[in-house]
């Protein structure tokens, strides 16, 4: 079954490394590969937004930690060459870090790119390439003929020939793009802007001693209501240096003759601002498929408890994503080996889905009209091996 591994072992090269290594070492820049600025979306929605950051981390870490099964129609393998490859895909990453990078790129950009290194039968190494540096080169018929990896002014081209592709391109569904996927971050871009703006507003309020603004009313002698230019500049300077900022919070204000402070209360729009921020946070969580309850966002009553929300998170978000990604990787690696590789997440080993698993087993076990072989097929298990005495 694993002859391809034996054949490849005899031809291991003395040194192996990603073909993009020399490109990366020579420069540091970013290339936008789609009409939407991926770098800006990542900066605003991931590195600059706590809701987007946590949503991506939760999904990618949960999907990367899922146990995988390797099987065909006849048996389930306890050990498999592909499992060994994913356990240590390259010299700098283990299984968890590698898969987390794959899922993270897919969630942030809608695309994930894997590079096969030393590919003879089964690749000797796998590398995750940054999506914002990759661009697809379409041929005359619209199908890709190559992929370009560019950093600054340097570029490396991965040509696609008749054999297995050196690049595995995993992309999300995009209804208006033939070559690139649509990321949840792009769908949540408006909500991210609202949430970030609300955070900046809150920061500005704190910088202003956490109080709403007010008005200084000047009533000069003989009813004069206009200050001189020198008086206005002096008052403005004192306000900026002595009464603004968190370090000046609570400092009393000394008003000279003719000046009176009129505080202004929070307006109805100010009172609703926090609710607007929470609504934007829920929209970001919804775009990524994370129950708001799991992100600590108040006001969400969709699920009765945290356990139910966690079960929905795995069933509706993590499992479909992991099944699709591992399926694409398995098909890609099958092109190298010439043998079908079936790799998928194992729901039977996920604690969050234990209740569903027990209910399914009970229903199938109580179905007396089914044979043992049919029950195993319904549960996704391979057929029992027949032993001959």
KEKE-381267 format. One line per field, with one value per residue (C-alpha): residue in one letter; residue number from 1; x, y, z. Coordinates in nm, 2 decimals. Example, Ala and Ser with C-alpha at 12.3 -4.5 7.8 and 13.67 -1.06 7.14 Angstrom:
2
rest <- A; S;
nr <- 1; 2;
x <- 1.23; 1.37;
y <- -0.45; -0.11;
z <- 0.78; 0.71;
***
This chain:
389
rest <- X; X; X; X; X; X; X; X; X; X; X; X; X; X; X; X; X; X; X; X; X; X; X; X; X; X; X; X; X; X; X; X; X; X; X; X; X; X; X; X; X; X; X; X; X; X; X; X; X; X; X; X; X; X; X; X; X; X; X; X; X; X; X; X; X; X; X; X; X; X; X; X; X; X; X; X; X; X; X; X; X; X; X; X; X; X; X; X; X; X; X; X; X; X; X; X; X; X; X; X; X; X; X; X; X; X; X; X; X; X; X; X; X; X; X; X; X; X; X; X; X; X; X; X; X; X; X; X; X; X; X; X; X; X; X; X; X; X; X; X; X; X; X; X; X; X; X; X; X; X; X; X; X; X; X; X; X; X; X; X; X; X; X; X; X; X; X; X; X; X; X; X; X; X; X; X; X; X; X; X; X; X; X; X; X; X; X; X; X; X; X; X; X; X; X; X; X; X; X; X; X; X; X; X; X; X; X; X; X; X; X; X; X; X; X; X; X; X; X; X; X; X; X; X; X; X; X; X; X; X; X; X; X; X; X; X; X; X; X; X; X; X; X; X; X; X; X; X; X; X; X; X; X; X; X; X; X; X; X; X; X; X; X; X; X; X; X; X; X; X; X; X; X; X; X; X; X; X; X; X; X; X; X; X; X; X; X; X; X; X; X; X; X; X; X; X; X; X; X; X; X; X; X; X; X; X; X; X; X; X; X; X; X; X; X; X; X; X; X; X; X; X; X; X; X; X; X; X; X; X; X; X; X; X; X; X; X; X; X; X; X; X; X; X; X; X; X; X; X; X; X; X; X; X; X; X; X; X; X; X; X; X; X; X; X; X; X; X; X; X; X; X; X; X; X; X; X; X; X; X; X; X; X; X; X; X; X; X; X;
nr <- 1; 2; 3; 4; 5; 6; 7; 8; 9; 10; 11; 12; 13; 14; 15; 16; 17; 18; 19; 20; 21; 22; 23; 24; 25; 26; 27; 28; 29; 30; 31; 32; 33; 34; 35; 36; 37; 38; 39; 40; 41; 42; 43; 44; 45; 46; 47; 48; 49; 50; 51; 52; 53; 54; 55; 56; 57; 58; 59; 60; 61; 62; 63; 64; 65; 66; 67; 68; 69; 70; 71; 72; 73; 74; 75; 76; 77; 78; 79; 80; 81; 82; 83; 84; 85; 86; 87; 88; 89; 90; 91; 92; 93; 94; 95; 96; 97; 98; 99; 100; 101; 102; 103; 104; 105; 106; 107; 108; 109; 110; 111; 112; 113; 114; 115; 116; 117; 118; 119; 120; 121; 122; 123; 124; 125; 126; 127; 128; 129; 130; 131; 132; 133; 134; 135; 136; 137; 138; 139; 140; 141; 142; 143; 144; 145; 146; 147; 148; 149; 150; 151; 152; 153; 154; 155; 156; 157; 158; 159; 160; 161; 162; 163; 164; 165; 166; 167; 168; 169; 170; 171; 172; 173; 174; 175; 176; 177; 178; 179; 180; 181; 182; 183; 184; 185; 186; 187; 188; 189; 190; 191; 192; 193; 194; 195; 196; 197; 198; 199; 200; 201; 202; 203; 204; 205; 206; 207; 208; 209; 210; 211; 212; 213; 214; 215; 216; 217; 218; 219; 220; 221; 222; 223; 224; 225; 226; 227; 228; 229; 230; 231; 232; 233; 234; 235; 236; 237; 238; 239; 240; 241; 242; 243; 244; 245; 246; 247; 248; 249; 250; 251; 252; 253; 254; 255; 256; 257; 258; 259; 260; 261; 262; 263; 264; 265; 266; 267; 268; 269; 270; 271; 272; 273; 274; 275; 276; 277; 278; 279; 280; 281; 282; 283; 284; 285; 286; 287; 288; 289; 290; 291; 292; 293; 294; 295; 296; 297; 298; 299; 300; 301; 302; 303; 304; 305; 306; 307; 308; 309; 310; 311; 312; 313; 314; 315; 316; 317; 318; 319; 320; 321; 322; 323; 324; 325; 326; 327; 328; 329; 330; 331; 332; 333; 334; 335; 336; 337; 338; 339; 340; 341; 342; 343; 344; 345; 346; 347; 348; 349; 350; 351; 352; 353; 354; 355; 356; 357; 358; 359; 360; 361; 362; 363; 364; 365; 366; 367; 368; 369; 370; 371; 372; 373; 374; 375; 376; 377; 378; 379; 380; 381; 382; 383; 384; 385; 386; 387; 388; 389;
x <- 0.00; 0.28; 0.53; 0.55; 0.70; 0.97; 1.05; 1.08; 1.30; 1.59; 1.59; 1.59; 1.80; 2.08; 1.93; 1.57; 1.41; 1.12; 1.18; 1.05; 1.33; 1.58; 1.31; 1.20; 1.56; 1.63; 1.35; 1.06; 0.75; 0.39; 0.20; -0.17; -0.31; -0.67; -0.88; -0.94; -0.64; -0.56; -0.29; -0.52; -0.80; -0.56; -0.42; -0.76; -0.96; -0.70; -0.40; -0.61; -0.94; -0.98; -1.30; -1.16; -0.83; -1.01; -1.25; -0.97; -0.76; -1.05; -1.14; -0.78; -0.66; -0.97; -0.95; -0.58; -0.63; -0.89; -0.78; -0.76; -0.84; -0.68; -0.88; -1.01; -1.31; -1.14; -0.97; -0.87; -0.49; -0.33; -0.02; 0.00; 0.28; 0.06; 0.02; 0.39; 0.43; 0.18; 0.33; 0.65; 0.57; 0.89; 1.19; 1.03; 0.68; 0.50; 0.15; -0.04; 0.15; 0.13; -0.24; -0.31; -0.13; -0.33; -0.66; -0.55; -0.45; -0.78; -0.99; -0.80; -0.77; -1.00; -0.70; -0.44; -0.13; 0.08; 0.41; 0.54; 0.92; 1.12; 0.82; 0.90; 0.63; 0.52; 0.65; 0.93; 0.83; 0.52; 0.52; 0.24; 0.30; 0.16; -0.15; -0.09; 0.23; 0.08; -0.08; -0.24; -0.13; -0.43; -0.37; -0.55; -0.84; -0.87; -0.73; -0.42; -0.08; 0.14; 0.16; 0.39; 0.53; 0.65; 0.83; 0.93; 1.09; 1.18; 0.95; 0.95; 0.72; 0.57; 0.49; 0.21; 0.29; 0.14; 0.24; 0.13; 0.11; 0.38; 0.12; -0.21; -0.45; -0.73; -0.99; -1.33; -1.63; -1.64; -1.94; -1.77; -1.41; -1.29; -0.95; -0.96; -1.17; -1.38; -1.27; -1.49; -1.28; -1.38; -1.75; -1.71; -1.51; -1.79; -1.86; -1.48; -1.47; -1.76; -1.61; -1.27; -1.43; -1.62; -1.30; -1.13; -1.43; -1.40; -1.03; -1.09; -1.35; -1.09; -0.83; -1.09; -1.10; -1.39; -1.64; -1.87; -1.78; -1.90; -1.91; -1.73; -1.96; -1.80; -1.99; -1.76; -1.80; -2.10; -2.25; -1.96; -1.97; -1.66; -1.31; -1.00; -0.77; -0.51; -0.77; -0.90; -0.56; -0.46; -0.78; -0.74; -0.38; -0.47; -0.75; -0.52; -0.23; -0.41; -0.75; -0.72; -0.59; -0.62; -0.34; -0.55; -0.87; -1.05; -0.83; -1.04; -1.08; -1.01; -1.22; -1.15; -1.41; -1.67; -1.62; -1.87; -1.86; -2.18; -2.14; -2.32; -2.47; -2.45; -2.67; -2.90; -2.66; -2.37; -2.58; -2.65; -2.28; -2.19; -2.48; -2.36; -2.02; -2.17; -2.38; -2.07; -1.89; -2.18; -2.17; -1.80; -1.85; -2.14; -1.93; -1.67; -1.93; -1.83; -2.12; -2.10; -2.15; -1.81; -1.64; -1.80; -2.02; -2.33; -2.69; -2.67; -2.95; -2.93; -2.80; -2.93; -2.58; -2.21; -2.20; -2.47; -2.29; -1.96; -2.13; -2.28; -1.93; -1.78; -2.07; -2.14; -1.80; -1.50; -1.60; -1.71; -1.40; -1.16; -1.34; -1.31; -0.94; -0.82; -1.01; -0.84; -0.50; -0.57; -0.67; -0.35; -0.12; -0.30; -0.17; 0.18; 0.13; -0.10; -0.31; -0.63; -0.57; -0.88; -0.81; -1.08; -1.15; -1.27; -1.59; -1.58; -1.28; -1.42; -1.54; -1.78; -1.97; -1.99; -2.36; -2.44; -2.21; -2.38; -2.73; -2.62; -2.47; -2.79; -3.02; -2.81; -2.77; -3.14; -3.22; -3.28; -3.36; -3.00; -2.71; -2.38; -2.22; -2.49; -2.46; -2.08; -2.13; -2.39; -2.14; -1.86; -1.66; -1.48; -1.60; -1.48; -1.18; -1.28; -1.05; -1.02; -0.95;
y <- 0.00; 0.24; 0.15; 0.51; 0.60; 0.33; 0.45; 0.81; 0.72; 0.61; 0.95; 1.19; 1.50; 1.61; 1.95; 2.08; 2.41; 2.62; 2.78; 3.11; 3.12; 3.31; 3.56; 3.63; 3.68; 3.96; 4.20; 4.29; 4.42; 4.35; 4.29; 4.33; 4.04; 4.14; 4.45; 4.46; 4.56; 4.24; 4.40; 4.68; 4.43; 4.22; 4.51; 4.66; 4.34; 4.11; 4.29; 4.60; 4.45; 4.22; 4.05; 3.97; 3.85; 3.62; 3.48; 3.38; 3.24; 3.03; 2.88; 2.82; 2.67; 2.45; 2.32; 2.26; 2.05; 1.82; 1.46; 1.32; 0.97; 0.80; 0.53; 0.37; 0.15; -0.15; -0.03; 0.26; 0.31; 0.37; 0.49; 0.65; 0.82; 1.13; 1.14; 1.13; 1.42; 1.64; 1.56; 1.74; 1.92; 2.12; 2.20; 2.51; 2.39; 2.10; 1.98; 2.23; 2.54; 2.43; 2.37; 2.68; 2.89; 2.72; 2.80; 3.15; 3.24; 3.11; 3.30; 3.63; 3.64; 3.37; 3.18; 2.94; 2.82; 2.52; 2.44; 2.09; 2.06; 1.76; 1.61; 1.27; 1.04; 1.20; 1.55; 1.56; 1.90; 2.12; 2.50; 2.76; 3.06; 3.40; 3.47; 3.84; 3.76; 3.51; 3.58; 3.34; 3.36; 3.26; 3.10; 3.18; 2.96; 3.12; 2.82; 2.89; 2.81; 2.93; 3.11; 3.40; 3.46; 3.82; 4.01; 4.37; 4.36; 3.99; 3.71; 3.33; 3.15; 2.81; 2.67; 2.42; 2.14; 1.80; 1.64; 1.72; 2.09; 2.22; 2.45; 2.36; 2.65; 2.63; 2.91; 3.00; 3.05; 3.39; 3.45; 3.73; 3.60; 3.31; 3.27; 3.41; 3.34; 3.57; 3.60; 3.65; 3.95; 4.12; 4.05; 4.20; 4.50; 4.75; 4.61; 4.62; 4.99; 5.06; 4.87; 5.03; 5.38; 5.31; 5.21; 5.52; 5.73; 5.56; 5.63; 5.99; 6.01; 5.87; 6.12; 6.39; 6.27; 6.03; 6.31; 6.46; 6.79; 7.11; 7.49; 7.78; 8.09; 8.43; 8.72; 9.02; 9.36; 9.56; 9.26; 9.21; 8.86; 8.85; 8.77; 8.93; 8.72; 8.71; 8.60; 8.33; 8.19; 8.19; 8.00; 7.75; 7.68; 7.63; 7.39; 7.18; 7.16; 7.15; 6.98; 6.73; 6.38; 6.09; 6.23; 6.55; 6.36; 6.52; 6.84; 7.14; 7.42; 7.78; 8.02; 8.39; 8.66; 8.65; 8.28; 8.01; 7.63; 7.47; 7.09; 6.90; 6.56; 6.26; 6.29; 6.00; 5.92; 5.89; 5.66; 5.43; 5.43; 5.12; 4.93; 5.02; 4.88; 4.56; 4.52; 4.56; 4.30; 4.05; 4.11; 4.04; 3.72; 3.62; 3.67; 3.42; 3.18; 3.21; 3.23; 3.58; 3.42; 3.25; 3.58; 3.74; 3.97; 4.06; 4.06; 3.73; 3.49; 3.25; 2.96; 2.85; 2.80; 2.80; 2.42; 2.45; 2.74; 2.54; 2.24; 2.47; 2.63; 2.29; 2.15; 2.45; 2.62; 2.42; 2.08; 2.20; 2.41; 2.14; 1.88; 2.09; 2.19; 1.84; 1.70; 1.94; 1.86; 1.48; 1.52; 1.72; 1.47; 1.19; 1.33; 1.27; 0.91; 0.79; 0.63; 0.76; 0.93; 0.97; 1.22; 1.38; 1.50; 1.24; 1.36; 1.07; 1.22; 1.57; 1.62; 1.90; 1.66; 1.37; 1.41; 1.40; 1.10; 0.90; 0.98; 0.87; 0.55; 0.48; 0.53; 0.32; 0.04; 0.02; -0.01; -0.38; -0.38; -0.29; -0.53; -0.48; -0.38; -0.12; 0.02; 0.07; 0.24; 0.48; 0.57; 0.63; 0.33; 0.09; -0.26; -0.53; -0.73; -1.09; -1.35; -1.69; -1.99;
z <- 0.00; 0.09; -0.19; -0.29; 0.04; 0.00; -0.35; -0.23; 0.07; -0.16; -0.34; -0.05; -0.15; 0.08; 0.13; 0.10; 0.16; 0.04; -0.30; -0.16; 0.10; -0.11; -0.22; 0.13; 0.25; 0.00; 0.08; 0.30; 0.13; 0.06; -0.26; -0.29; -0.49; -0.51; -0.56; -0.19; 0.02; 0.21; 0.42; 0.54; 0.61; 0.82; 1.00; 1.09; 1.14; 1.30; 1.45; 1.54; 1.64; 1.95; 1.82; 1.48; 1.64; 1.88; 1.62; 1.39; 1.67; 1.80; 1.47; 1.35; 1.68; 1.71; 1.36; 1.38; 1.70; 1.55; 1.53; 1.18; 1.05; 0.75; 0.59; 0.27; 0.20; 0.36; 0.67; 0.90; 0.94; 1.28; 1.10; 0.76; 0.56; 0.52; 0.90; 0.94; 0.69; 0.86; 1.20; 1.09; 0.77; 0.76; 0.98; 1.14; 1.21; 1.37; 1.29; 1.50; 1.39; 1.02; 1.02; 1.22; 0.96; 0.68; 0.85; 0.95; 0.60; 0.47; 0.73; 0.68; 0.30; 0.17; 0.02; 0.15; -0.05; 0.03; -0.14; -0.19; -0.15; -0.27; -0.44; -0.59; -0.47; -0.14; -0.07; 0.18; 0.31; 0.31; 0.35; 0.40; 0.18; 0.26; 0.06; 0.02; -0.17; -0.41; -0.74; -0.99; -1.35; -1.58; -1.92; -2.24; -2.14; -1.79; -1.60; -1.39; -1.56; -1.28; -0.94; -0.87; -0.52; -0.50; -0.22; -0.31; -0.65; -0.64; -0.78; -0.79; -1.04; -0.97; -1.31; -1.35; -1.58; -1.66; -1.33; -0.98; -0.90; -0.67; -0.52; -0.34; -0.36; -0.11; -0.15; -0.01; -0.23; -0.41; -0.63; -0.83; -0.86; -1.07; -0.91; -0.55; -0.25; -0.03; 0.33; 0.63; 0.71; 0.39; 0.46; 0.81; 0.70; 0.77; 1.12; 1.19; 1.09; 1.32; 1.61; 1.57; 1.55; 1.87; 2.04; 1.93; 2.06; 2.40; 2.41; 2.33; 2.61; 2.86; 2.74; 2.82; 3.19; 3.11; 3.12; 2.86; 2.72; 2.85; 2.77; 2.93; 2.92; 2.94; 3.08; 3.08; 3.24; 3.13; 2.96; 2.72; 2.58; 2.36; 2.48; 2.34; 2.13; 2.41; 2.67; 2.44; 2.36; 2.73; 2.82; 2.55; 2.64; 3.01; 2.91; 2.69; 2.94; 3.28; 3.23; 2.94; 2.96; 3.20; 3.43; 3.48; 3.57; 3.87; 3.88; 3.98; 3.74; 3.85; 3.66; 3.68; 3.68; 3.41; 3.33; 3.42; 3.34; 3.21; 3.20; 2.93; 3.00; 2.77; 2.47; 2.36; 2.08; 2.34; 2.55; 2.25; 2.15; 2.35; 2.21; 1.86; 1.94; 2.08; 1.77; 1.55; 1.75; 1.70; 1.33; 1.32; 1.52; 1.29; 0.98; 1.11; 1.25; 1.62; 1.87; 2.03; 2.37; 2.33; 2.27; 2.58; 2.38; 2.59; 2.46; 2.27; 2.37; 2.07; 2.28; 2.62; 2.76; 2.68; 2.62; 2.35; 2.19; 2.19; 2.02; 1.75; 1.70; 1.63; 1.43; 1.21; 1.18; 1.27; 1.13; 0.78; 0.75; 0.86; 0.64; 0.33; 0.39; 0.47; 0.17; -0.06; 0.08; 0.06; -0.31; -0.38; -0.21; -0.40; -0.72; -0.60; -0.48; -0.74; -0.47; -0.31; 0.03; 0.24; 0.53; 0.73; 1.09; 1.33; 1.51; 1.74; 1.92; 1.97; 2.33; 2.23; 2.01; 2.26; 2.32; 1.95; 1.90; 2.18; 2.04; 1.69; 1.82; 2.02; 1.72; 1.48; 1.74; 1.81; 1.44; 1.43; 1.06; 0.97; 0.94; 1.12; 0.80; 0.72; 1.08; 1.04; 0.70; 0.86; 1.13; 0.88; 0.99; 0.75; 0.70; 0.93; 0.80; 0.71; 0.86; 0.70; 0.93;
***
